[in-house]
Amino acid sequence: MCRFCIEHGDGKKWYLEASTYAYDLTSDLERRGYVVDFIGGFEQSRAKALTGLDLVERMPAPVERYVKRRVTASMTRNHFGQPVPFEDCEKILDITTSVTRIPCVCRRFAGTHDDAYCMVVTTSPMDDVLEEGFRDYVDGPDLSDFQRLTKPEALEMLRECERQGLMHSIWTFQTPFAAAICNCDLSSGCMAMRITLDYDTPIMWRGEYVAEADAEACTGCARCVAHCPFDAIEFDRGSKRADVVAERCWGCGICRTACDAHALSLRDRSAVPAVADVW
């Protein structure tokens, strides 16, 4: 189990603890302000982060490592995420009582197609917070564009995201307060994936699971290879079977959607010694 779970999950997965979602943004002005500033200032923060990391990567190696560790520590305190499989998303929706579908700020400023891929998941509606956060967006959206979802509607949205090969991830807004499920891949403009993978600066942890392939059940269709958001599946042309590279797996479980033979499954990361401590 990850350090984050130990610290914030009381021995369980942190994002499945009801208390993680119990904050009231109406009275918690500090967190409310953080959410508003995050949405409203995302473009400036995005540009500053990418410019800064480009500069850091030109620094001497010891300085580069030090700065990147500081970035990770800062994000852990403020805005940190982790991939979660569909089954855990369903459990999150059992805890939260308000789900609102909103536009993706990453896609908006990356210039990629956005069908409102993000969900705000809280224990009470936060329409006023969203309205305040998006108020200065020249091209919208208006609050009327946001869609309140029932649990069945939210689950269907997540299934559609899986069909598109988008991983689900849960995010804190001032840790450990969790308020959003994102559905992303690297090509969509996901800032967390880009900073974590392209700049080797973790602002998200690997999920609590690792995928594995059943060689006997695999039919060799190779659809899972292209479907994996993390390039963690390879196709062995000799055996004509897919194989999961555990060290590259982030445990999102999206690969399973592409497999009609049900040859892919998830195991607890802690049960896979080679990657149990890889976060």
C-alpha positions as CSV (number, residue, x, y, z in Angstrom):
1,M,0.0,0.0,0.0
2,C,1.3,3.5,-0.9
3,R,2.6,6.0,1.6
4,F,-0.3,8.3,0.6
5,C,-2.8,5.6,1.7
6,I,-0.9,5.0,5.0
7,E,-1.0,8.7,5.8
8,H,-4.5,9.6,4.6
9,G,-6.4,6.3,4.3
10,D,-6.2,4.8,7.8
11,G,-4.8,1.6,6.4
12,K,-7.2,1.6,3.4
13,K,-7.0,3.1,-0.1
14,W,-7.1,6.9,0.6
15,Y,-9.6,7.7,-2.1
16,L,-12.1,5.2,-0.7
17,E,-12.2,6.8,2.8
18,A,-15.5,8.8,3.2
19,S,-13.7,11.5,5.3
20,T,-11.6,12.4,2.2
21,Y,-14.8,13.8,0.6
22,A,-16.4,15.3,3.8
23,Y,-15.2,18.9,3.6
24,D,-17.8,21.6,3.1
25,L,-16.4,24.2,0.6
26,T,-19.0,26.7,1.7
27,S,-17.4,27.0,5.1
28,D,-13.9,25.8,4.2
29,L,-12.8,29.1,2.6
30,E,-9.1,28.1,2.2
31,R,-9.9,25.0,0.1
32,R,-12.7,26.9,-1.8
33,G,-10.2,29.6,-2.7
34,Y,-7.7,27.0,-3.9
35,V,-10.2,25.3,-6.2
36,V,-11.3,28.7,-7.6
37,D,-7.7,29.8,-8.2
38,F,-6.8,26.4,-9.7
39,I,-9.6,26.7,-12.3
40,G,-9.3,30.4,-13.0
41,G,-5.5,30.5,-13.1
42,F,-4.9,27.2,-14.9
43,E,-3.5,28.6,-18.1
44,Q,-1.0,30.8,-16.3
45,S,0.0,27.9,-14.0
46,R,0.4,25.6,-17.0
47,A,2.6,28.0,-18.9
48,K,4.7,28.8,-15.9
49,A,5.2,25.1,-15.1
50,L,6.2,24.1,-18.6
51,T,8.6,27.0,-19.0
52,G,10.1,26.3,-15.6
53,L,10.6,22.6,-16.2
54,D,12.3,23.3,-19.6
55,L,14.7,25.5,-17.7
56,V,15.2,23.0,-14.9
57,E,16.1,20.3,-17.4
58,R,19.1,22.4,-18.6
59,M,20.5,22.7,-15.1
60,P,23.2,20.5,-13.6
61,A,21.9,17.0,-12.8
62,P,22.0,17.4,-8.9
63,V,20.2,20.7,-9.1
64,E,17.6,19.3,-11.5
65,R,16.9,16.3,-9.2
66,Y,16.6,18.6,-6.2
67,V,14.2,21.0,-7.9
68,K,12.0,18.2,-9.3
69,R,11.8,16.6,-5.8
70,R,10.6,20.0,-4.4
71,V,8.0,20.2,-7.1
72,T,6.7,16.7,-6.3
73,A,6.6,17.6,-2.6
74,S,4.6,20.7,-3.2
75,M,2.1,19.0,-5.4
76,T,1.7,16.2,-2.9
77,R,0.6,18.8,-0.4
78,N,-1.8,20.6,-2.8
79,H,-2.9,18.8,-6.0
80,F,-2.0,15.2,-6.3
81,G,-3.6,12.3,-8.2
82,Q,-3.6,8.6,-8.8
83,P,-5.1,6.3,-11.5
84,V,-8.1,4.3,-10.4
85,P,-9.8,1.4,-12.2
86,F,-13.5,1.4,-13.0
87,E,-14.4,-0.7,-10.0
88,D,-12.8,1.8,-7.6
89,C,-14.5,4.7,-9.5
90,E,-17.8,3.0,-8.8
91,K,-16.9,2.8,-5.1
92,I,-16.1,6.5,-5.1
93,L,-19.5,7.3,-6.6
94,D,-21.0,5.3,-3.7
95,I,-19.3,7.7,-1.3
96,T,-20.0,11.0,-3.1
97,T,-23.5,12.3,-3.5
98,S,-22.9,15.1,-6.1
99,V,-21.4,14.5,-9.5
100,T,-21.1,17.3,-12.1
101,R,-19.6,16.9,-15.5
102,I,-17.4,19.8,-16.5
103,P,-15.0,20.8,-19.3
104,C,-11.4,19.6,-19.0
105,V,-9.0,22.6,-18.4
106,C,-6.1,20.6,-19.7
107,R,-7.7,20.0,-23.0
108,R,-9.0,23.5,-23.2
109,F,-5.6,25.1,-23.1
110,A,-3.8,22.2,-25.0
111,G,-6.3,22.9,-27.9
112,T,-7.5,19.3,-28.0
113,H,-11.1,18.1,-28.4
114,D,-13.1,18.3,-25.2
115,D,-16.5,16.6,-24.6
116,A,-16.4,17.6,-20.9
117,Y,-14.3,14.6,-19.8
118,C,-14.0,15.6,-16.1
119,M,-16.2,15.0,-13.1
120,V,-16.5,17.0,-9.9
121,V,-17.3,14.5,-7.2
122,T,-18.2,15.8,-3.8
123,T,-20.6,15.2,-0.9
124,S,-22.5,18.4,-1.7
125,P,-23.1,20.5,-4.8
126,M,-20.4,23.1,-5.5
127,D,-22.0,25.0,-8.4
128,D,-21.1,28.3,-6.9
129,V,-17.5,27.3,-6.7
130,L,-17.5,26.2,-10.4
131,E,-19.2,29.4,-11.5
132,E,-16.6,31.5,-9.7
133,G,-13.7,29.5,-11.1
134,F,-14.9,29.7,-14.7
135,R,-16.2,33.2,-14.6
136,D,-13.2,34.8,-16.4
137,Y,-13.1,32.3,-19.2
138,V,-13.8,34.4,-22.3
139,D,-15.2,31.4,-24.3
140,G,-17.3,30.0,-21.4
141,P,-18.6,27.7,-20.2
142,D,-21.6,29.0,-18.5
143,L,-22.9,27.2,-15.5
144,S,-25.8,26.1,-17.6
145,D,-23.3,24.0,-19.6
146,F,-22.5,21.8,-16.6
147,Q,-24.4,18.6,-16.4
148,R,-25.4,17.1,-13.0
149,L,-25.1,13.3,-13.3
150,T,-26.8,10.4,-11.6
151,K,-24.6,7.5,-10.6
152,P,-25.7,5.4,-13.6
153,E,-25.0,8.3,-15.9
154,A,-21.6,8.8,-14.4
155,L,-20.8,5.1,-14.8
156,E,-21.8,5.2,-18.4
157,M,-19.6,8.2,-19.0
158,L,-16.7,6.3,-17.4
159,R,-17.4,3.3,-19.7
160,E,-17.3,5.5,-22.7
161,C,-14.0,7.0,-21.6
162,E,-12.6,3.5,-21.3
163,R,-13.7,2.7,-24.8
164,Q,-11.7,5.7,-25.9
165,G,-8.6,4.5,-24.0
166,L,-8.8,7.2,-21.3
167,M,-7.5,6.4,-17.9
168,H,-9.5,7.5,-14.8
169,S,-7.7,9.3,-12.0
170,I,-8.8,10.9,-8.7
171,W,-7.4,14.3,-7.7
172,T,-6.9,16.2,-4.4
173,F,-7.4,19.9,-4.0
174,Q,-5.3,20.7,-1.0
175,T,-4.5,17.1,0.1
176,P,-6.3,15.0,1.2
177,F,-9.5,16.7,0.0
178,A,-10.6,14.9,-3.2
179,A,-13.0,16.5,-5.6
180,A,-12.4,15.4,-9.2
181,I,-12.2,12.3,-11.4
182,C,-10.3,13.1,-14.7
183,N,-10.3,10.9,-17.8
184,C,-7.2,11.5,-19.8
185,D,-4.3,10.2,-21.9
186,L,-1.0,11.9,-22.9
187,S,-2.2,12.9,-26.4
188,S,-5.3,14.7,-24.9
189,G,-3.0,17.2,-23.2
190,C,-3.1,15.9,-19.7
191,M,-0.7,18.1,-17.7
192,A,-0.2,15.5,-14.9
193,M,0.8,12.8,-17.4
194,R,3.0,15.2,-19.3
195,I,4.9,16.5,-16.3
196,T,5.2,13.1,-14.7
197,L,6.2,11.1,-17.8
198,D,7.9,13.6,-20.1
199,Y,9.6,15.7,-17.5
200,D,10.2,12.8,-15.0
201,T,8.6,14.9,-12.2
202,P,6.0,12.9,-10.4
203,I,2.8,14.8,-9.6
204,M,0.7,11.6,-9.7
205,W,1.4,8.2,-8.2
206,R,0.9,4.8,-9.8
207,G,-2.4,3.1,-9.0
208,E,-2.8,0.4,-6.4
209,Y,-2.9,-2.3,-9.0
210,V,-0.8,-3.9,-11.8
211,A,-2.3,-5.5,-14.9
212,E,-1.3,-9.0,-16.0
213,A,-2.1,-11.0,-19.1
214,D,-3.2,-14.6,-19.3
215,A,-1.2,-16.1,-22.1
216,E,-3.6,-19.0,-22.5
217,A,-6.6,-16.8,-22.8
218,C,-4.9,-14.2,-25.1
219,T,-6.0,-14.5,-28.8
220,G,-3.2,-12.3,-30.1
221,C,-5.5,-9.5,-31.4
222,A,-3.1,-6.9,-29.9
223,R,-5.8,-4.3,-29.4
224,C,-4.7,-3.8,-25.8
225,V,-1.3,-2.6,-27.0
226,A,-2.7,0.5,-28.6
227,H,-5.3,0.9,-25.9
228,C,-2.9,1.2,-23.0
229,P,-2.4,4.9,-22.0
230,F,1.1,4.2,-20.6
231,D,2.6,1.9,-23.3
232,A,2.9,-0.8,-20.8
233,I,1.9,-3.7,-23.0
234,E,4.1,-5.3,-25.6
235,F,3.2,-7.9,-28.3
236,D,5.5,-10.9,-28.6
237,R,5.5,-11.7,-32.3
238,G,7.0,-15.1,-31.6
239,S,4.3,-16.3,-29.3
240,K,1.7,-14.0,-30.8
241,R,0.6,-13.0,-27.3
242,A,0.4,-9.7,-25.4
243,D,2.6,-9.2,-22.3
244,V,2.3,-6.6,-19.6
245,V,5.6,-4.8,-18.7
246,A,4.8,-4.5,-14.9
247,E,7.4,-1.8,-14.4
248,R,5.6,0.5,-16.8
249,C,2.1,-0.3,-15.7
250,W,0.2,2.4,-13.8
251,G,-2.7,0.1,-12.8
252,C,-5.6,2.0,-14.5
253,G,-7.1,-1.2,-15.9
254,I,-8.1,0.4,-19.2
255,C,-6.4,-2.3,-21.2
256,R,-9.2,-4.7,-20.2
257,T,-11.8,-2.8,-22.2
258,A,-10.0,-3.7,-25.4
259,C,-9.8,-7.4,-24.7
260,D,-12.8,-9.4,-25.8
261,A,-11.1,-12.6,-24.5
262,H,-10.9,-11.3,-21.0
263,A,-7.2,-12.1,-20.9
264,L,-6.3,-9.1,-18.8
265,S,-6.9,-8.6,-15.1
266,L,-5.6,-6.5,-12.2
267,R,-3.6,-7.6,-9.2
268,D,-2.9,-5.6,-6.1
269,R,0.5,-3.9,-6.6
270,S,1.6,-5.0,-3.2
271,A,1.3,-8.6,-4.4
272,V,3.8,-8.1,-7.2
273,P,7.2,-8.0,-5.5
274,A,9.1,-6.5,-8.5
275,V,6.9,-3.3,-8.5
276,A,5.3,-3.2,-5.1
277,D,7.4,-0.2,-4.1
278,V,7.4,1.5,-7.5
279,W,5.3,4.6,-7.3
